[in-house]
Amino acid sequence: MSTNLRTYLARRLLLMIPTLIGVTLLIFAVTQLFSPVERASLYITNPQQARDIEGIIKKYGLDQPFYVQYSSWISQVLQGNLGWSQSLHMPVLDALITRFPAT
């Protein structure tokens, strides 16, 4: 491999880091547009749980500052924990794995 190609590849790989950080921040910021109560209501499956909304907010850390929630979320994603699918009632990673061959 020539020196120019190595330099080009190294530069492209280094530029991927801020791009990935920017994309993850953007994705996470979009989810933060909703209030903690609105986000917690996604976890409520029956009307009786509506009174437990504060517990859900605490459980999922929705009352934490943006940077704390982001660092927790990104560390979970890097560990392969993409969360829980409310519609499929299974981990998101498992849902992706089972549906990936169809794509």
Residue, then its C-alpha position, 0 to 999 in steps of 0.5 A: m500500500s502506498t504512503n498516500l493511500r495509508t495517509y488517506l485511510a488514516r485521515r478518513l478513519l480519524l474523521m469517522i470518530p467525530t462523525l459518529i459522536g455527532v450522529t449519536l448526539l443528534i439521535f439522542a437529542v431528538t429523543q430528548l425533545f419530549s418531556p420525561v413524563e411523555r417518555a415515561s408514558l411509553y412504558i405504561t401498558n395499562p391505566q393503573q400504572a399511570r400513578d407510577i410515572e415518577g417511579i418509571i422516571k427514576k428507574y430509567g433515569l429520565d430525571q437526570p441531566f442530558y450529559v448523564q443520560y447520554s453517557s449512560w445510553i452510549s455506554q449501553v450501546l457500546q456494550g450491545n444493549l440497544g434497549w427494549s422494544q415496546s412493540l415487539h416485547m423483546p430486546v432490540l438487538d434480538a429483534l435486529i438479529t432475527r429480522f436482519p436476514a430478511t434485509 
